[in-house]
Amino acid sequence: MSEHAMLSLSFILLAGMLCQWIAWRVKFPAIIFLLAAGIVAGPVTQWLNPDQLFGDLLFPFVSLAVAVILFEGSLTLKIQDIPGLERVIRNLITIGAFITWMITALATRTLLDFSWSVSFLFGAIMVVTGPTVIMPLLRTVRPKENVASILQWEGILIDPLGAILAVLVFEFIVSGGVEGGFAASLLIFGKMIMIGILIGAAGGLLFGFLLKKYLIPHYLHNISALALVCVVFAVSNVLEPESGLLSVTIMGIWLANSKGLELDDILDFKESLSILLISMLFIILAARMNISEFIDLGWPALAVFAVIQFVIRPLSVHLCALGSKLTMNERHLLSWIAPRGIVAAAITALFSIRLEYLGYQDAAQMVPLTFLVIIGTVLLQSMTAGPLARFLKVAEPENEGFLILGANRVAQVIAEELKKNGIQTLLTDQNWSAVTEAKLKGLAAYWGNPVSEHAERNMDLMGIGNLLAMSPHVELNALAAQYYRLEFAPANIFTIRNSQPNSGASEAKAAFRYSGRILFGDSITYQDLEQLLQQGAEMKTTLLTEEFTFEDYLEQQGDARVSLFAIGANAAVHVFTAQPDFTPKAGWKIIALAVKARQDA
């Protein structure tokens, strides 16, 4: 491998990571920055040429990457999560797909004067939305559960089905049109569906059996899943071209709905891998664009995009959602989100080459037209879907709230003060009396084991992004901190000490791994807070100003108050720890426990 090739691959990885980081910092979809990086590296500077870099391996790499992304997405598709929405999803991937296909083909034929054959093929390709774009978009937009579930199911299921539709139209064209096309297309459709379902179900059954019987050691679960997904995809495609995407989707759904399987570690690994692959794919996709081909398409291409975005999608969604439990605002948001992604680009590139060889000259224009729709839908929807969701009031609240382990007196007092300051809290405890007392005080509370399967299914964590483990039981605190690492960022998991720290090796031996950040300082224990409350201590909230700074606050209060939380001017909540990573400023509020001797100070 040449030095330039190694440098190019390294650039793709580094640029992908930087784009994801920038997106996280500015709270914008990463796809925007990924496309920009690819355009700059490819058509603008001519520094990155994916076709030259990967050669014949480009499309196999793209296909395998999409297969892994589809599998990761389908692992989250649990039928129990969509009660009452099954009909909407079914309508979108059948009736909605048909509407998209027909009207797109008609618009392409009318506005761009493509042949009917190429127009219908382009219409079939535009049916595909796909999880390569939907998943990152959902992470940023964070719509309510109904909308998110529908978009997730639709994006994953329409990918293989849309690819199959495109293959059928292509085979219809090359088989001689109406005379020989129907029979050939019907035969291929039957083979695709049969092989896709059989191979996918067999892969899911095999992997589920190996996991249940503990025939694969835990450290090989992730790599085994990855290898089997690639094998299932490849074998299915060998038996019937383009059936692999359906196979890996069926395999993922089979595993997700199988009882007794622990898939959390595999999901965690696959999610990280999907982020890496999506980052690479979009940079590669953007780097392959030819700007001059966009210009040659002219204004009619923009009109086709406008029809797809502003006519077809709203019409499709509102027809498919008739009689459902979706609110009108939820339907409006669904009508706006349907970005096209990697699969559409890959299928277009493949079929356009074959059709050009058969004499369809306008087939070459499908590639820039597809890229135009991809970039247009991705940029427009990525930049507007979040504000639109908030305007329509169908976006989840920001994850600033706290899940508090324990409904004891200490936890209740803290929850009450946070609630007074507009911060969402949810207490959880196995003590029925403590939970009942908390509810009588107007606090949200869940009765049960916080690390149980019942809690996972029934405890509503919408708007919750932090864990305060404040149980008097050190083992339960440590277990919860470990369990919720998959739900919350490690920096947002906090645990109260249950005893004063020991010195030397004894402290290291007693410490739990991944037990979270220590709440309120190394020397503050649960027993200390409980004793202070018994002695009459009260929660106090103090506003900092330009005249009364945090330094003045510390000097005035001294040891009379135990600082617990700081609320920033933007309502962001910061937790005091042994090593706080923030400095309170004017306009911030400090929540503290004021001891009785100084509470009037």
KOLTI-885827 format. One record per residue (C-alpha): x, y, z. Coordinates in nm, 2 decimals. Last residue first. Example, Ala and Ser with C-alpha at 12.3 -4.5 7.8 and 13.67 -1.06 7.14 Angstrom:
BEGIN
<rec <1.37,-0.11,0.71>>
<rec <1.23,-0.45,0.78>>
END
This chain:
BEGIN
<rec <-2.66,3.34,5.81>>
<rec <-2.99,3.20,5.93>>
<rec <-2.88,2.84,5.85>>
<rec <-2.56,2.88,6.04>>
<rec <-2.60,2.64,6.34>>
<rec <-2.86,2.43,6.16>>
<rec <-2.64,2.32,5.87>>
<rec <-2.73,2.45,5.53>>
<rec <-2.74,2.19,5.26>>
<rec <-2.65,2.35,4.93>>
<rec <-2.79,2.44,4.59>>
<rec <-2.59,2.71,4.42>>
<rec <-2.75,2.92,4.15>>
<rec <-2.57,3.07,3.85>>
<rec <-2.63,3.42,3.72>>
<rec <-2.27,3.53,3.79>>
<rec <-2.04,3.24,3.75>>
<rec <-1.99,2.89,3.90>>
<rec <-1.66,2.72,3.80>>
<rec <-1.68,2.38,3.64>>
<rec <-1.50,2.04,3.64>>
<rec <-1.55,1.97,4.01>>
<rec <-1.28,1.75,4.16>>
<rec <-1.42,1.59,4.48>>
<rec <-1.76,1.63,4.33>>
<rec <-2.02,1.91,4.30>>
<rec <-2.28,1.83,4.04>>
<rec <-2.36,2.06,3.75>>
<rec <-2.71,2.13,3.62>>
<rec <-2.76,2.31,3.29>>
<rec <-3.03,2.57,3.32>>
<rec <-2.86,2.80,3.06>>
<rec <-2.75,3.04,3.34>>
<rec <-2.59,2.74,3.51>>
<rec <-2.73,2.54,3.80>>
<rec <-2.47,2.44,4.06>>
<rec <-2.54,2.13,4.28>>
<rec <-2.44,1.99,4.62>>
<rec <-2.25,2.26,4.83>>
<rec <-2.24,2.16,5.19>>
<rec <-2.31,2.48,5.39>>
<rec <-2.18,2.61,5.73>>
<rec <-1.83,2.50,5.65>>
<rec <-1.74,2.84,5.51>>
<rec <-2.06,3.04,5.43>>
<rec <-1.92,3.38,5.38>>
<rec <-1.59,3.29,5.21>>
<rec <-1.74,3.03,4.99>>
<rec <-2.02,3.27,4.87>>
<rec <-1.77,3.55,4.82>>
<rec <-1.56,3.32,4.60>>
<rec <-1.88,3.22,4.41>>
<rec <-1.94,3.58,4.34>>
<rec <-2.18,3.83,4.52>>
<rec <-2.14,4.16,4.33>>
<rec <-2.15,4.02,3.98>>
<rec <-2.43,3.79,4.10>>
<rec <-2.47,3.44,4.24>>
<rec <-2.82,3.31,4.34>>
<rec <-2.84,3.09,4.65>>
<rec <-3.06,2.78,4.69>>
<rec <-3.10,2.64,5.04>>
<rec <-3.17,2.29,5.16>>
<rec <-3.22,2.26,5.53>>
<rec <-3.03,2.12,5.83>>
<rec <-3.23,2.04,6.14>>
<rec <-3.01,1.80,6.33>>
<rec <-3.18,1.50,6.16>>
<rec <-3.10,1.65,5.83>>
<rec <-2.73,1.68,5.92>>
<rec <-2.73,1.32,6.04>>
<rec <-2.87,1.19,5.70>>
<rec <-2.61,1.40,5.51>>
<rec <-2.32,1.26,5.72>>
<rec <-2.46,0.90,5.69>>
<rec <-2.46,0.93,5.31>>
<rec <-2.10,1.02,5.32>>
<rec <-1.91,1.35,5.25>>
<rec <-1.53,1.33,5.28>>
<rec <-1.44,1.26,4.92>>
<rec <-1.66,1.54,4.78>>
<rec <-2.03,1.61,4.70>>
<rec <-2.09,1.29,4.51>>
<rec <-1.80,1.05,4.41>>
<rec <-1.80,0.99,4.04>>
<rec <-1.92,0.65,3.93>>
<rec <-1.88,0.29,4.06>>
<rec <-1.71,0.18,3.74>>
<rec <-1.49,-0.06,3.94>>
<rec <-1.58,-0.10,4.30>>
<rec <-1.34,0.01,4.57>>
<rec <-1.27,-0.21,4.88>>
<rec <-0.93,-0.33,4.76>>
<rec <-0.82,0.02,4.66>>
<rec <-0.92,0.16,5.00>>
<rec <-0.74,-0.11,5.19>>
<rec <-0.42,-0.05,4.98>>
<rec <-0.35,0.30,5.12>>
<rec <-0.59,0.50,5.33>>
<rec <-0.96,0.43,5.41>>
<rec <-1.24,0.65,5.27>>
<rec <-1.52,0.75,5.51>>
<rec <-1.82,0.53,5.47>>
<rec <-2.13,0.51,5.25>>
<rec <-1.99,0.74,4.98>>
<rec <-2.25,0.88,4.74>>
<rec <-2.24,0.77,4.38>>
<rec <-2.25,0.98,4.06>>
<rec <-2.30,0.88,3.70>>
<rec <-2.31,1.17,3.45>>
<rec <-1.94,1.15,3.34>>
<rec <-1.99,0.78,3.25>>
<rec <-2.25,0.89,2.99>>
<rec <-2.60,0.75,3.07>>
<rec <-2.79,0.44,2.95>>
<rec <-2.51,0.18,2.89>>
<rec <-2.33,0.30,3.21>>
<rec <-2.66,0.25,3.39>>
<rec <-2.58,-0.11,3.50>>
<rec <-2.24,-0.03,3.65>>
<rec <-2.37,0.27,3.85>>
<rec <-2.67,0.06,3.96>>
<rec <-2.44,-0.22,4.08>>
<rec <-2.21,0.01,4.27>>
<rec <-2.51,0.18,4.44>>
<rec <-2.66,-0.16,4.53>>
<rec <-2.33,-0.27,4.68>>
<rec <-2.29,0.04,4.89>>
<rec <-2.64,0.01,5.05>>
<rec <-2.74,0.35,5.20>>
<rec <-2.89,0.43,4.86>>
<rec <-2.79,0.76,4.70>>
<rec <-2.68,0.66,4.35>>
<rec <-2.74,0.98,4.16>>
<rec <-2.77,0.90,3.79>>
<rec <-2.79,1.16,3.52>>
<rec <-2.96,1.20,3.18>>
<rec <-3.33,1.19,3.25>>
<rec <-3.56,1.38,3.00>>
<rec <-3.75,1.06,2.92>>
<rec <-3.64,0.79,3.16>>
<rec <-3.98,0.63,3.20>>
<rec <-3.94,0.32,3.41>>
<rec <-4.16,0.04,3.26>>
<rec <-3.94,-0.17,3.03>>
<rec <-3.60,-0.13,3.19>>
<rec <-3.76,-0.13,3.53>>
<rec <-3.93,-0.46,3.46>>
<rec <-3.60,-0.61,3.34>>
<rec <-3.45,-0.53,3.68>>
<rec <-3.17,-0.28,3.76>>
<rec <-3.39,-0.03,3.94>>
<rec <-3.55,-0.30,4.16>>
<rec <-3.90,-0.18,4.23>>
<rec <-4.12,0.11,4.31>>
<rec <-4.07,0.41,4.08>>
<rec <-4.10,0.77,4.20>>
<rec <-4.20,1.11,4.06>>
<rec <-4.22,1.35,4.35>>
<rec <-4.54,1.52,4.46>>
<rec <-4.48,1.49,4.83>>
<rec <-4.74,1.20,4.85>>
<rec <-4.53,1.03,4.58>>
<rec <-4.22,1.05,4.80>>
<rec <-4.41,0.90,5.09>>
<rec <-4.54,0.61,4.87>>
<rec <-4.18,0.54,4.75>>
<rec <-4.05,0.53,5.11>>
<rec <-4.33,0.30,5.22>>
<rec <-4.29,0.07,4.93>>
<rec <-3.91,0.02,4.99>>
<rec <-3.77,-0.12,4.66>>
<rec <-3.65,0.23,4.56>>
<rec <-3.65,0.46,4.26>>
<rec <-3.67,0.84,4.26>>
<rec <-3.72,1.03,3.93>>
<rec <-3.61,1.39,3.90>>
<rec <-3.67,1.68,3.66>>
<rec <-3.50,2.01,3.74>>
<rec <-3.72,2.32,3.75>>
<rec <-3.55,2.48,4.05>>
<rec <-3.82,2.37,4.30>>
<rec <-3.78,2.01,4.15>>
<rec <-3.41,2.02,4.24>>
<rec <-3.50,2.12,4.60>>
<rec <-3.76,1.84,4.63>>
<rec <-3.53,1.58,4.48>>
<rec <-3.25,1.67,4.73>>
<rec <-3.50,1.64,5.02>>
<rec <-3.63,1.31,4.89>>
<rec <-3.29,1.15,4.84>>
<rec <-3.18,1.24,5.19>>
<rec <-3.51,1.11,5.34>>
<rec <-3.49,0.78,5.16>>
<rec <-3.63,0.72,4.81>>
<rec <-3.32,0.56,4.68>>
<rec <-3.14,0.56,4.35>>
<rec <-3.20,0.91,4.20>>
<rec <-3.26,0.93,3.83>>
<rec <-3.17,1.29,3.75>>
<rec <-3.29,1.53,3.48>>
<rec <-3.08,1.72,3.23>>
<rec <-3.16,1.50,2.93>>
<rec <-3.32,1.77,2.72>>
<rec <-3.69,1.73,2.68>>
<rec <-3.81,1.48,2.41>>
<rec <-3.93,1.65,2.09>>
<rec <-4.29,1.64,1.97>>
<rec <-4.38,2.00,2.07>>
<rec <-4.44,2.11,1.71>>
<rec <-4.19,2.39,1.76>>
<rec <-3.94,2.15,1.93>>
<rec <-3.97,1.90,1.64>>
<rec <-3.94,2.18,1.39>>
<rec <-3.62,2.31,1.56>>
<rec <-3.47,1.96,1.55>>
<rec <-3.59,1.87,1.19>>
<rec <-3.45,2.19,1.04>>
<rec <-3.07,2.15,1.00>>
<rec <-3.06,1.77,0.95>>
<rec <-3.37,1.78,0.73>>
<rec <-3.23,2.04,0.48>>
<rec <-2.88,1.90,0.48>>
<rec <-2.97,1.53,0.45>>
<rec <-3.26,1.58,0.21>>
<rec <-3.06,1.80,-0.03>>
<rec <-2.74,1.60,-0.01>>
<rec <-2.92,1.27,-0.08>>
<rec <-3.15,1.43,-0.35>>
<rec <-2.85,1.59,-0.53>>
<rec <-2.65,1.26,-0.50>>
<rec <-2.94,1.08,-0.66>>
<rec <-2.95,1.33,-0.95>>
<rec <-2.57,1.32,-0.99>>
<rec <-2.59,0.93,-1.03>>
<rec <-2.91,0.92,-1.23>>
<rec <-2.76,1.13,-1.51>>
<rec <-2.56,0.83,-1.64>>
<rec <-2.89,0.65,-1.70>>
<rec <-2.98,0.92,-1.96>>
<rec <-2.77,0.73,-2.22>>
<rec <-2.97,0.41,-2.20>>
<rec <-2.77,0.20,-2.45>>
<rec <-2.72,-0.14,-2.27>>
<rec <-2.37,-0.03,-2.15>>
<rec <-2.53,0.28,-2.00>>
<rec <-2.78,0.06,-1.82>>
<rec <-2.50,-0.14,-1.65>>
<rec <-2.31,0.17,-1.54>>
<rec <-2.63,0.33,-1.41>>
<rec <-2.72,0.02,-1.22>>
<rec <-2.41,0.01,-0.99>>
<rec <-2.39,0.38,-0.92>>
<rec <-2.76,0.40,-0.85>>
<rec <-2.75,0.11,-0.61>>
<rec <-2.45,0.25,-0.41>>
<rec <-2.60,0.60,-0.38>>
<rec <-2.95,0.47,-0.27>>
<rec <-2.78,0.24,-0.01>>
<rec <-2.57,0.53,0.13>>
<rec <-2.85,0.76,0.23>>
<rec <-3.18,0.93,0.15>>
<rec <-3.35,1.15,0.42>>
<rec <-3.71,1.09,0.51>>
<rec <-3.81,1.34,0.78>>
<rec <-4.06,1.61,0.70>>
<rec <-4.38,1.41,0.68>>
<rec <-4.29,1.23,1.01>>
<rec <-4.28,1.58,1.17>>
<rec <-4.63,1.66,1.04>>
<rec <-4.76,1.33,1.15>>
<rec <-4.64,1.38,1.50>>
<rec <-4.81,1.73,1.50>>
<rec <-5.14,1.57,1.39>>
<rec <-5.13,1.32,1.67>>
<rec <-5.05,0.96,1.60>>
<rec <-5.31,0.71,1.72>>
<rec <-5.38,0.57,1.38>>
<rec <-5.69,0.61,1.16>>
<rec <-5.51,0.76,0.87>>
<rec <-5.13,0.74,0.92>>
<rec <-5.05,0.59,0.57>>
<rec <-5.24,0.87,0.39>>
<rec <-5.08,1.14,0.60>>
<rec <-4.73,0.99,0.56>>
<rec <-4.75,0.94,0.18>>
<rec <-4.89,1.28,0.10>>
<rec <-4.63,1.45,0.33>>
<rec <-4.34,1.25,0.17>>
<rec <-4.45,1.29,-0.19>>
<rec <-4.52,1.67,-0.20>>
<rec <-4.26,1.87,-0.02>>
<rec <-3.95,1.66,-0.02>>
<rec <-3.99,1.44,-0.33>>
<rec <-4.15,1.72,-0.53>>
<rec <-3.88,1.97,-0.42>>
<rec <-3.60,1.73,-0.52>>
<rec <-3.76,1.69,-0.87>>
<rec <-3.78,2.07,-0.89>>
<rec <-3.41,2.09,-0.80>>
<rec <-3.33,1.85,-1.08>>
<rec <-3.53,2.07,-1.32>>
<rec <-3.31,2.37,-1.22>>
<rec <-3.00,2.24,-1.39>>
<rec <-2.87,1.89,-1.44>>
<rec <-2.55,2.02,-1.60>>
<rec <-2.46,2.20,-1.27>>
<rec <-2.47,1.88,-1.07>>
<rec <-2.25,1.70,-1.33>>
<rec <-1.99,1.97,-1.29>>
<rec <-1.98,1.91,-0.92>>
<rec <-1.87,1.55,-0.96>>
<rec <-1.92,1.36,-0.63>>
<rec <-1.69,1.08,-0.52>>
<rec <-1.56,1.26,-0.21>>
<rec <-1.92,1.30,-0.08>>
<rec <-1.98,0.93,-0.07>>
<rec <-1.63,0.85,0.08>>
<rec <-1.69,1.10,0.36>>
<rec <-2.04,0.97,0.41>>
<rec <-1.92,0.61,0.42>>
<rec <-1.63,0.67,0.67>>
<rec <-1.85,0.84,0.93>>
<rec <-2.13,0.58,0.89>>
<rec <-1.87,0.31,0.94>>
<rec <-1.73,0.46,1.26>>
<rec <-2.07,0.53,1.40>>
<rec <-2.18,0.18,1.31>>
<rec <-1.88,0.03,1.49>>
<rec <-1.96,0.21,1.81>>
<rec <-2.33,0.10,1.79>>
<rec <-2.22,-0.26,1.71>>
<rec <-2.00,-0.27,2.02>>
<rec <-2.28,-0.14,2.25>>
<rec <-2.53,-0.37,2.08>>
<rec <-2.31,-0.67,2.13>>
<rec <-2.26,-0.58,2.49>>
<rec <-2.63,-0.54,2.55>>
<rec <-2.74,-0.86,2.36>>
<rec <-2.82,-1.09,2.65>>
<rec <-3.06,-1.35,2.50>>
<rec <-3.33,-1.51,2.71>>
<rec <-3.62,-1.45,2.48>>
<rec <-3.57,-1.39,2.11>>
<rec <-3.72,-1.06,1.98>>
<rec <-3.39,-0.88,1.91>>
<rec <-3.23,-1.20,1.77>>
<rec <-3.50,-1.25,1.51>>
<rec <-3.50,-0.87,1.42>>
<rec <-3.12,-0.88,1.37>>
<rec <-3.14,-1.19,1.15>>
<rec <-3.43,-1.06,0.94>>
<rec <-3.23,-0.74,0.88>>
<rec <-2.91,-0.94,0.79>>
<rec <-3.11,-1.15,0.54>>
<rec <-3.29,-0.85,0.38>>
<rec <-2.97,-0.68,0.31>>
<rec <-2.82,-0.99,0.16>>
<rec <-3.09,-1.04,-0.10>>
<rec <-2.91,-0.81,-0.35>>
<rec <-2.79,-1.10,-0.57>>
<rec <-2.95,-1.44,-0.50>>
<rec <-2.75,-1.74,-0.37>>
<rec <-2.42,-1.54,-0.37>>
<rec <-2.60,-1.24,-0.21>>
<rec <-2.73,-1.47,0.07>>
<rec <-2.39,-1.62,0.13>>
<rec <-2.23,-1.27,0.15>>
<rec <-2.48,-1.12,0.39>>
<rec <-2.49,-1.43,0.62>>
<rec <-2.11,-1.44,0.62>>
<rec <-2.08,-1.07,0.71>>
<rec <-2.34,-1.10,0.98>>
<rec <-2.16,-1.41,1.11>>
<rec <-1.83,-1.24,1.14>>
<rec <-1.97,-0.94,1.32>>
<rec <-2.16,-1.15,1.57>>
<rec <-1.85,-1.37,1.63>>
<rec <-1.64,-1.06,1.68>>
<rec <-1.88,-0.92,1.94>>
<rec <-1.94,-1.25,2.13>>
<rec <-1.58,-1.35,2.14>>
<rec <-1.50,-1.21,2.49>>
<rec <-1.81,-1.38,2.63>>
<rec <-1.70,-1.73,2.53>>
<rec <-1.91,-1.89,2.25>>
<rec <-2.08,-2.22,2.33>>
<rec <-2.28,-2.07,2.61>>
<rec <-2.58,-2.27,2.52>>
<rec <-2.80,-1.96,2.49>>
<rec <-2.54,-1.78,2.29>>
<rec <-2.48,-2.06,2.04>>
<rec <-2.85,-2.11,2.00>>
<rec <-2.91,-1.74,1.94>>
<rec <-2.63,-1.74,1.68>>
<rec <-2.78,-2.03,1.49>>
<rec <-3.14,-1.91,1.51>>
<rec <-3.04,-1.56,1.39>>
<rec <-2.84,-1.70,1.10>>
<rec <-3.11,-1.94,1.00>>
<rec <-3.37,-1.67,1.02>>
<rec <-3.16,-1.45,0.79>>
<rec <-3.08,-1.73,0.54>>
<rec <-3.45,-1.83,0.52>>
<rec <-3.59,-1.48,0.51>>
<rec <-3.35,-1.35,0.24>>
<rec <-3.36,-1.67,0.04>>
<rec <-3.74,-1.67,0.02>>
<rec <-3.78,-1.29,-0.04>>
<rec <-3.51,-1.28,-0.30>>
<rec <-3.62,-1.60,-0.48>>
<rec <-3.98,-1.48,-0.50>>
<rec <-3.88,-1.13,-0.63>>
<rec <-3.65,-1.29,-0.89>>
<rec <-3.93,-1.51,-1.03>>
<rec <-4.17,-1.22,-1.04>>
<rec <-3.92,-1.00,-1.21>>
<rec <-3.85,-1.26,-1.48>>
<rec <-4.22,-1.33,-1.54>>
<rec <-4.30,-0.96,-1.56>>
<rec <-4.01,-0.86,-1.78>>
<rec <-4.04,-1.10,-2.07>>
<rec <-4.31,-0.93,-2.28>>
<rec <-4.35,-0.61,-2.07>>
<rec <-3.99,-0.49,-2.09>>
<rec <-3.72,-0.70,-2.25>>
<rec <-3.54,-0.86,-1.96>>
<rec <-3.30,-0.57,-1.91>>
<rec <-3.58,-0.34,-1.80>>
<rec <-3.77,-0.58,-1.58>>
<rec <-3.44,-0.68,-1.42>>
<rec <-3.38,-0.32,-1.33>>
<rec <-3.73,-0.28,-1.19>>
<rec <-3.69,-0.59,-0.98>>
<rec <-3.35,-0.48,-0.86>>
<rec <-3.49,-0.14,-0.75>>
<rec <-3.77,-0.31,-0.57>>
<rec <-3.53,-0.54,-0.39>>
<rec <-3.32,-0.23,-0.28>>
<rec <-3.64,-0.07,-0.15>>
<rec <-3.72,-0.38,0.05>>
<rec <-3.37,-0.40,0.19>>
<rec <-3.37,-0.04,0.30>>
<rec <-3.74,0.00,0.37>>
<rec <-3.72,-0.22,0.68>>
<rec <-3.44,-0.03,0.86>>
<rec <-3.57,0.32,0.78>>
<rec <-3.93,0.23,0.85>>
<rec <-3.86,0.07,1.18>>
<rec <-3.65,0.36,1.30>>
<rec <-3.88,0.63,1.17>>
<rec <-4.18,0.46,1.33>>
<rec <-4.01,0.41,1.66>>
<rec <-3.88,0.77,1.67>>
<rec <-4.22,0.92,1.59>>
<rec <-4.40,0.72,1.86>>
<rec <-4.12,0.77,2.12>>
<rec <-4.10,1.15,2.10>>
<rec <-3.84,1.31,1.87>>
<rec <-3.47,1.32,1.97>>
<rec <-3.35,1.55,1.69>>
<rec <-2.98,1.48,1.74>>
<rec <-2.98,1.10,1.81>>
<rec <-3.27,1.06,1.56>>
<rec <-3.06,1.22,1.28>>
<rec <-2.77,0.98,1.35>>
<rec <-3.00,0.68,1.32>>
<rec <-3.20,0.81,1.01>>
<rec <-2.90,0.87,0.79>>
<rec <-2.73,0.53,0.78>>
<rec <-3.06,0.38,0.88>>
<rec <-3.21,0.39,0.53>>
<rec <-3.43,0.60,0.31>>
<rec <-3.49,0.38,0.01>>
<rec <-3.80,0.46,-0.20>>
<rec <-3.58,0.69,-0.41>>
<rec <-3.43,0.39,-0.58>>
<rec <-3.76,0.28,-0.71>>
<rec <-3.83,0.62,-0.86>>
<rec <-3.49,0.62,-1.02>>
<rec <-3.57,0.28,-1.18>>
<rec <-3.91,0.41,-1.30>>
<rec <-3.75,0.72,-1.45>>
<rec <-3.48,0.51,-1.62>>
<rec <-3.74,0.29,-1.79>>
<rec <-3.98,0.59,-1.88>>
<rec <-3.69,0.77,-2.05>>
<rec <-3.57,1.08,-1.87>>
<rec <-3.73,1.41,-1.98>>
<rec <-3.60,1.59,-1.67>>
<rec <-3.92,1.75,-1.54>>
<rec <-4.19,1.52,-1.68>>
<rec <-4.01,1.18,-1.66>>
<rec <-3.85,1.26,-1.32>>
<rec <-4.18,1.38,-1.18>>
<rec <-4.37,1.07,-1.31>>
<rec <-4.10,0.84,-1.16>>
<rec <-4.11,1.02,-0.83>>
<rec <-4.49,1.00,-0.83>>
<rec <-4.49,0.62,-0.89>>
<rec <-4.21,0.52,-0.65>>
<rec <-4.30,0.74,-0.36>>
<rec <-4.67,0.63,-0.38>>
<rec <-4.56,0.26,-0.39>>
<rec <-4.33,0.30,-0.10>>
<rec <-4.60,0.47,0.11>>
<rec <-4.85,0.19,0.03>>
<rec <-4.60,-0.08,0.12>>
<rec <-4.32,0.03,0.36>>
<rec <-4.53,0.32,0.50>>
<rec <-4.85,0.11,0.53>>
<rec <-4.67,-0.16,0.74>>
<rec <-4.52,0.10,0.97>>
<rec <-4.86,0.27,1.02>>
<rec <-5.03,-0.06,1.08>>
<rec <-4.78,-0.17,1.34>>
<rec <-4.82,0.15,1.54>>
<rec <-5.07,0.04,1.80>>
<rec <-4.81,-0.13,2.02>>
<rec <-4.46,-0.04,1.88>>
<rec <-4.21,-0.13,2.15>>
<rec <-4.33,-0.49,2.20>>
<rec <-4.22,-0.57,1.84>>
<rec <-3.86,-0.51,1.94>>
<rec <-3.64,-0.35,1.67>>
<rec <-3.31,-0.26,1.85>>
<rec <-3.11,-0.55,1.68>>
<rec <-3.25,-0.42,1.35>>
<rec <-3.03,-0.11,1.38>>
<rec <-2.71,-0.31,1.44>>
<rec <-2.80,-0.54,1.15>>
<rec <-2.86,-0.25,0.91>>
<rec <-2.53,-0.09,1.01>>
<rec <-2.34,-0.42,0.96>>
<rec <-2.51,-0.47,0.61>>
<rec <-2.43,-0.11,0.51>>
<rec <-2.06,-0.17,0.59>>
<rec <-2.07,-0.49,0.39>>
<rec <-2.21,-0.32,0.09>>
<rec <-1.98,-0.02,0.11>>
<rec <-1.68,-0.25,0.14>>
<rec <-1.80,-0.46,-0.16>>
<rec <-1.86,-0.14,-0.35>>
<rec <-1.51,0.00,-0.30>>
<rec <-1.31,-0.32,-0.32>>
<rec <-1.26,-0.30,-0.70>>
<rec <-1.04,0.00,-0.65>>
<rec <-1.03,0.12,-0.29>>
<rec <-0.80,0.43,-0.32>>
<rec <-0.86,0.50,-0.69>>
<rec <-1.24,0.49,-0.66>>
<rec <-1.22,0.68,-0.33>>
<rec <-1.02,0.97,-0.48>>
<rec <-0.91,1.20,-0.20>>
<rec <-0.69,1.50,-0.27>>
<rec <-0.90,1.65,-0.55>>
<rec <-0.91,1.98,-0.36>>
<rec <-1.28,2.07,-0.42>>
<rec <-1.42,1.74,-0.56>>
<rec <-1.27,1.51,-0.30>>
<rec <-1.12,1.64,0.03>>
<rec <-1.35,1.94,0.05>>
<rec <-1.66,1.75,-0.05>>
<rec <-1.58,1.47,0.19>>
<rec <-1.53,1.71,0.48>>
<rec <-1.85,1.89,0.40>>
<rec <-2.04,1.56,0.39>>
<rec <-1.91,1.46,0.72>>
<rec <-1.98,1.80,0.87>>
<rec <-2.35,1.79,0.77>>
<rec <-2.38,1.42,0.87>>
<rec <-2.27,1.49,1.22>>
<rec <-2.61,1.64,1.31>>
<rec <-2.58,1.96,1.50>>
<rec <-2.54,1.99,1.88>>
<rec <-2.23,2.23,1.86>>
<rec <-2.00,2.01,2.07>>
<rec <-2.14,1.67,1.96>>
<rec <-2.13,1.78,1.59>>
<rec <-1.77,1.89,1.64>>
<rec <-1.68,1.55,1.79>>
<rec <-1.85,1.35,1.51>>
<rec <-1.68,1.56,1.25>>
<rec <-1.34,1.52,1.43>>
<rec <-1.39,1.14,1.44>>
<rec <-1.48,1.12,1.07>>
<rec <-1.19,1.34,0.98>>
<rec <-0.95,1.12,1.17>>
<rec <-1.08,0.80,1.01>>
<rec <-1.09,0.94,0.66>>
<rec <-0.75,1.10,0.70>>
<rec <-0.60,0.77,0.81>>
<rec <-0.73,0.60,0.50>>
<rec <-0.59,0.88,0.28>>
<rec <-0.25,0.87,0.45>>
<rec <-0.23,0.50,0.40>>
<rec <-0.32,0.54,0.04>>
<rec <-0.07,0.83,-0.01>>
<rec <0.21,0.62,0.15>>
<rec <0.14,0.34,-0.10>>
<rec <0.00,0.00,0.00>>
END
